[in-house]
C-alpha cells in the first residue's frame, strides 16, 4: 500500500484529533509516522488519486487541523510515497533540512499576492504619462483615424508602454510588501498576471501586511490586487518525501 503525505512536523507536535480522516472515498484514516526528531502526517493513498475538489479540501483540512496545534511543513496535494518505510527513510536522510525549516517557519503563514492591470484604467494612465503617445493619438484623430501604419505604430507604442508599466508596478508592489514579510518566493509566471508572489509573514504581523496591501490598492487604482491567505507556507518548503500524483489536463493543482 502506497503512502500519502500531508505534511511534516516535529516529533513533539501535539497528537492528532481522534478519528481524523483525509483523502479518498471513503476517506482514509490519518496517522503519524515518526523518525528521529521528526514525524510525517500520512494516510494510505487511494488508487487513481486525482485533484478533485473533495480530496483537495480533505488535504487542506488535515493541514489546517495539524497547523492549528503547531508548525507543520505542508506538502502540496498529491504527494505519494511507495510505502511508510520510504517516508521514514527520507525523514532520516533530510532531518537537518526539515528541522531547520520547522524552526524558520514556526509562527509564520503564507500570503499569495497576484496583481494585474485594469485594462481601461492603465490605458488612460499610460496616455496621461506619455506626451508623445498623446500627440500621436491626437494626430491620428485629426486625420480621421490615421493610416493603417499610423494606427499600427500607435498600437505598438501603447503596448510597449503598458508592458513597461507592468514591470514598474510589479516592482512597486513588492517594494511595499517585502518590508512586512520574513521571506519572499516568486510564483510561476502566468498569462494575465503581472505579479504572482508569495510572502512569508509572521502571524503577529498579518494585520500590518494586509494594511500594506490596502495601501497598494489605494495608491495604484489601475491595479487589481488579490491577496490569498493566510495559507500554510507551501512556497517555503522544498519538495518532500514523495512525488505529486498525476493530474488530469486542465486541473488547477494549487492547493490554496
Phi, psi and omega in degrees: 000124178286164188240128179267131185249123178268317183185175182236136180228174169287151179302331182278002180301142179305153182298154178291152173301142181297135176080013181296137178235162183230228185286165176106163176223104003289159181300136181279140176298138179269140182219177184237132172253136180245148176206110182063233181271003186246164175216147175244134176270119190220173166209171169297145181268128177290152177288147176064035182297131176225163184280067176273153184305318182301315183283326174301315180293322179298317178301312181296321181294321177299314180295323179296318180294314181292317182293335179293337183261353182160179186292136175225138173271107186282136170266143176293158182305137170098013179280114184233126176258163184295325178191180181298321182298323180295321178295312181299323180298316181290324176301317177295314186294324185245028185303315183299317180296312183294323178294321177296319180293319178299319179292317183292328185263356181300129178076016183234154179228169180252139168239124176263129183241125174239144179222144171215166181276141166281113195305307183296319182295319182287329176296316177300320184293313182293328176292320180294328184272350188234098182297330179294321177295318180297318181296317180294319178296320179292320178298318177297320181297315181294333180270018178075026180114339179084167179286171177302316181295322179296316179296318180297317180297316179298316180298319180294319180293321178294315180299320179295320179294321179293320178298317178295324179293326177301311180296319179297316182290322178300315179295323181294317179297313180297324181296329179280322188271329185301321181298340181267354185253154177274334179199162183226141178224118179287133178273175179294142176290142178214151181301133176099344180246132174269348178212134173215095188225140174254141181241133174270121189231133174297140182305322182281358175252006184299320180298319179295322180295314180294326176295321177296321177297322177295325177295321177301314180299318181293322184275345183229070183294347177274003178252144164258119183246123179246126180244120181246119180159176005286145181236158167302149187282063182304319189283357185242017176238128176289163182309144186266201188276037182197173177245143179300143175293157178295147180237144179292153181302141178085359181278134173277111187269002180291118176274069185225000000 
